Amino acid sequence: MKLKHPRLAAVLASLGLAAGALLAQPLL
């Protein structure tokens, strides 16, 4: 799958990291 929107990919990656941090917070 070839991404034509690297900026969108970066936004999705940052959202994924933020969601992961929120989900991991109660475990810490």
N, CA, C and O atoms as a Tripos MOL2 file, in Angstrom:
@<TRIPOS>MOLECULE
protein
  112   111    28     0     0
PROTEIN
NO_CHARGES

@<TRIPOS>ATOM
      1 N           0.8510   -1.1950    0.0000 N.3       1 MET1
      2 CA          0.0000    0.0000    0.0000 C.3       1 MET1
      3 C           0.8870    1.2450    0.0000 C.2       1 MET1
      4 O           1.6800    1.4630    0.9160 O.2       1 MET1
      5 N           0.7360    2.0400   -1.0300 N.am      2 LYS2
      6 CA          1.5810    3.2200   -1.1860 C.3       2 LYS2
      7 C           0.8330    4.4500   -0.6800 C.2       2 LYS2
      8 O          -0.2770    4.7420   -1.1230 O.2       2 LYS2
      9 N           1.4580    5.1640    0.2550 N.am      3 LEU3
     10 CA          0.8180    6.3530    0.8180 C.3       3 LEU3
     11 C           1.0940    7.5710   -0.0540 C.2       3 LEU3
     12 O           2.2420    7.8720   -0.3820 O.2       3 LEU3
     13 N           0.0270    8.2620   -0.4210 N.am      4 LYS4
     14 CA          0.1900    9.4800   -1.2130 C.3       4 LYS4
     15 C           0.1580   10.7190   -0.3190 C.2       4 LYS4
     16 O           0.4400   11.8300   -0.7670 O.2       4 LYS4
     17 N          -0.1900   10.5090    0.9520 N.am      5 HIS5
     18 CA         -0.3040   11.6390    1.8720 C.3       5 HIS5
     19 C           0.5560   11.3910    3.1070 C.2       5 HIS5
     20 O           0.0490   10.9460    4.1370 O.2       5 HIS5
     21 N           1.8560   11.6770    3.0110 N.am      6 PRO6
     22 CA          2.7460   11.4420    4.1530 C.3       6 PRO6
     23 C           2.3370   12.2710    5.3620 C.2       6 PRO6
     24 O           2.5520   11.8540    6.5010 O.2       6 PRO6
     25 N           1.7430   13.4510    5.1240 N.am      7 ARG7
     26 CA          1.3070   14.2860    6.2490 C.3       7 ARG7
     27 C           0.1680   13.6000    6.9970 C.2       7 ARG7
     28 O           0.1300   13.6030    8.2270 O.2       7 ARG7
     29 N          -0.7650   13.0060    6.2370 N.am      8 LEU8
     30 CA         -1.8670   12.2780    6.8590 C.3       8 LEU8
     31 C          -1.3330   11.0890    7.6440 C.2       8 LEU8
     32 O          -1.8160   10.7900    8.7360 O.2       8 LEU8
     33 N          -0.3430   10.4180    7.0910 N.am      9 ALA9
     34 CA          0.2630    9.2780    7.7860 C.3       9 ALA9
     35 C           0.9010    9.7420    9.0940 C.2       9 ALA9
     36 O           0.8140    9.0460   10.1060 O.2       9 ALA9
     37 N           1.5380   10.9080    9.0810 N.am     10 ALA10
     38 CA          2.1610   11.4340   10.2960 C.3      10 ALA10
     39 C           1.0990   11.7750   11.3360 C.2      10 ALA10
     40 O           1.2850   11.5230   12.5260 O.2      10 ALA10
     41 N          -0.0180   12.3510   10.8820 N.am     11 VAL11
     42 CA         -1.1150   12.6780   11.8000 C.3      11 VAL11
     43 C          -1.6840   11.4030   12.4100 C.2      11 VAL11
     44 O          -1.9330   11.3470   13.6140 O.2      11 VAL11
     45 N          -1.8920   10.3760   11.5800 N.am     12 LEU12
     46 CA         -2.4110    9.1060   12.0960 C.3      12 LEU12
     47 C          -1.4340    8.4870   13.0800 C.2      12 LEU12
     48 O          -1.8470    7.9150   14.0880 O.2      12 LEU12
     49 N          -0.1550    8.5930   12.8010 N.am     13 ALA13
     50 CA          0.8580    8.0370   13.7030 C.3      13 ALA13
     51 C           0.8380    8.7670   15.0410 C.2      13 ALA13
     52 O           0.9090    8.1320   16.0930 O.2      13 ALA13
     53 N           0.7420   10.0980   15.0100 N.am     14 SER14
     54 CA          0.7260   10.8560   16.2600 C.3      14 SER14
     55 C          -0.5390   10.5590   17.0540 C.2      14 SER14
     56 O          -0.5030   10.4790   18.2810 O.2      14 SER14
     57 N          -1.6670   10.3960   16.3440 N.am     15 LEU15
     58 CA         -2.9120   10.0390   17.0300 C.3      15 LEU15
     59 C          -2.7940    8.6640   17.6610 C.2      15 LEU15
     60 O          -3.2640    8.4490   18.7780 O.2      15 LEU15
     61 N          -2.1780    7.7410   16.9610 N.am     16 GLY16
     62 CA         -1.9810    6.3940   17.4990 C.3      16 GLY16
     63 C          -1.1090    6.4290   18.7490 C.2      16 GLY16
     64 O          -1.3860    5.7290   19.7230 O.2      16 GLY16
     65 N          -0.0500    7.2490   18.7220 N.am     17 LEU17
     66 CA          0.8200    7.3590   19.8960 C.3      17 LEU17
     67 C           0.0570    7.9780   21.0620 C.2      17 LEU17
     68 O           0.2030    7.5300   22.2000 O.2      17 LEU17
     69 N          -0.7520    8.9960   20.7990 N.am     18 ALA18
     70 CA         -1.5320    9.6380   21.8590 C.3      18 ALA18
     71 C          -2.5390    8.6550   22.4480 C.2      18 ALA18
     72 O          -2.7040    8.5910   23.6660 O.2      18 ALA18
     73 N          -3.2120    7.8880   21.5900 N.am     19 ALA19
     74 CA         -4.1780    6.8920   22.0670 C.3      19 ALA19
     75 C          -3.4680    5.8240   22.8890 C.2      19 ALA19
     76 O          -3.9790    5.3990   23.9250 O.2      19 ALA19
     77 N          -2.3090    5.3920   22.4410 N.am     20 GLY20
     78 CA         -1.5410    4.3930   23.1790 C.3      20 GLY20
     79 C          -1.1360    4.9220   24.5480 C.2      20 GLY20
     80 O          -1.1990    4.1930   25.5390 O.2      20 GLY20
     81 N          -0.7220    6.1840   24.6120 N.am     21 ALA21
     82 CA         -0.3240    6.7770   25.8910 C.3      21 ALA21
     83 C          -1.5250    6.8520   26.8330 C.2      21 ALA21
     84 O          -1.3990    6.5550   28.0210 O.2      21 ALA21
     85 N          -2.6910    7.2490   26.3080 N.am     22 LEU22
     86 CA         -3.8930    7.3370   27.1420 C.3      22 LEU22
     87 C          -4.3020    5.9640   27.6470 C.2      22 LEU22
     88 O          -4.7180    5.8200   28.7970 O.2      22 LEU22
     89 N          -4.1860    4.9500   26.7860 N.am     23 LEU23
     90 CA         -4.5670    3.5960   27.2010 C.3      23 LEU23
     91 C          -3.5750    3.0210   28.2060 C.2      23 LEU23
     92 O          -3.9570    2.2430   29.0800 O.2      23 LEU23
     93 N          -2.3020    3.4010   28.0860 N.am     24 ALA24
     94 CA         -1.2730    2.8470   28.9680 C.3      24 ALA24
     95 C          -1.2200    3.5790   30.3100 C.2      24 ALA24
     96 O          -0.6830    3.0430   31.2800 O.2      24 ALA24
     97 N          -1.7620    4.7840   30.3790 N.am     25 GLN25
     98 CA         -1.6820    5.5750   31.6050 C.3      25 GLN25
     99 C          -2.2020    4.8410   32.8470 C.2      25 GLN25
    100 O          -1.5090    4.8250   33.8640 O.2      25 GLN25
    101 N          -3.3910    4.2340   32.8060 N.am     26 PRO26
    102 CA         -3.8920    3.5460   34.0140 C.3      26 PRO26
    103 C          -3.0220    2.3690   34.4290 C.2      26 PRO26
    104 O          -3.0740    1.9400   35.5820 O.2      26 PRO26
    105 N          -2.2170    1.8350   33.5000 N.am     27 LEU27
    106 CA         -1.3890    0.6690   33.8110 C.3      27 LEU27
    107 C          -0.0980    1.0730   34.5070 C.2      27 LEU27
    108 O           0.5530    0.2410   35.1400 O.2      27 LEU27
    109 N           0.2790    2.3470   34.3950 N.am     28 LEU28
    110 CA          1.5600    2.7830   34.9610 C.3      28 LEU28
    111 C           1.4310    3.0990   36.4460 C.2      28 LEU28
    112 O           2.4130    3.4800   37.0830 O.2      28 LEU28
@<TRIPOS>BOND
     1     1     2 1
     2     2     3 1
     3     3     4 2
     4     3     5 am
     5     5     6 1
     6     6     7 1
     7     7     8 2
     8     7     9 am
     9     9    10 1
    10    10    11 1
    11    11    12 2
    12    11    13 am
    13    13    14 1
    14    14    15 1
    15    15    16 2
    16    15    17 am
    17    17    18 1
    18    18    19 1
    19    19    20 2
    20    19    21 am
    21    21    22 1
    22    22    23 1
    23    23    24 2
    24    23    25 am
    25    25    26 1
    26    26    27 1
    27    27    28 2
    28    27    29 am
    29    29    30 1
    30    30    31 1
    31    31    32 2
    32    31    33 am
    33    33    34 1
    34    34    35 1
    35    35    36 2
    36    35    37 am
    37    37    38 1
    38    38    39 1
    39    39    40 2
    40    39    41 am
    41    41    42 1
    42    42    43 1
    43    43    44 2
    44    43    45 am
    45    45    46 1
    46    46    47 1
    47    47    48 2
    48    47    49 am
    49    49    50 1
    50    50    51 1
    51    51    52 2
    52    51    53 am
    53    53    54 1
    54    54    55 1
    55    55    56 2
    56    55    57 am
    57    57    58 1
    58    58    59 1
    59    59    60 2
    60    59    61 am
    61    61    62 1
    62    62    63 1
    63    63    64 2
    64    63    65 am
    65    65    66 1
    66    66    67 1
    67    67    68 2
    68    67    69 am
    69    69    70 1
    70    70    71 1
    71    71    72 2
    72    71    73 am
    73    73    74 1
    74    74    75 1
    75    75    76 2
    76    75    77 am
    77    77    78 1
    78    78    79 1
    79    79    80 2
    80    79    81 am
    81    81    82 1
    82    82    83 1
    83    83    84 2
    84    83    85 am
    85    85    86 1
    86    86    87 1
    87    87    88 2
    88    87    89 am
    89    89    90 1
    90    90    91 1
    91    91    92 2
    92    91    93 am
    93    93    94 1
    94    94    95 1
    95    95    96 2
    96    95    97 am
    97    97    98 1
    98    98    99 1
    99    99   100 2
   100    99   101 am
   101   101   102 1
   102   102   103 1
   103   103   104 2
   104   103   105 am
   105   105   106 1
   106   106   107 1
   107   107   108 2
   108   107   109 am
   109   109   110 1
   110   110   111 1
   111   111   112 2
@<TRIPOS>SUBSTRUCTURE
     1 MET1         2 RESIDUE 1 A MET
     2 LYS2         6 RESIDUE 1 A LYS
     3 LEU3        10 RESIDUE 1 A LEU
     4 LYS4        14 RESIDUE 1 A LYS
     5 HIS5        18 RESIDUE 1 A HIS
     6 PRO6        22 RESIDUE 1 A PRO
     7 ARG7        26 RESIDUE 1 A ARG
     8 LEU8        30 RESIDUE 1 A LEU
     9 ALA9        34 RESIDUE 1 A ALA
    10 ALA10       38 RESIDUE 1 A ALA
    11 VAL11       42 RESIDUE 1 A VAL
    12 LEU12       46 RESIDUE 1 A LEU
    13 ALA13       50 RESIDUE 1 A ALA
    14 SER14       54 RESIDUE 1 A SER
    15 LEU15       58 RESIDUE 1 A LEU
    16 GLY16       62 RESIDUE 1 A GLY
    17 LEU17       66 RESIDUE 1 A LEU
    18 ALA18       70 RESIDUE 1 A ALA
    19 ALA19       74 RESIDUE 1 A ALA
    20 GLY20       78 RESIDUE 1 A GLY
    21 ALA21       82 RESIDUE 1 A ALA
    22 LEU22       86 RESIDUE 1 A LEU
    23 LEU23       90 RESIDUE 1 A LEU
    24 ALA24       94 RESIDUE 1 A ALA
    25 GLN25       98 RESIDUE 1 A GLN
    26 PRO26      102 RESIDUE 1 A PRO
    27 LEU27      106 RESIDUE 1 A LEU
    28 LEU28      110 RESIDUE 1 A LEU
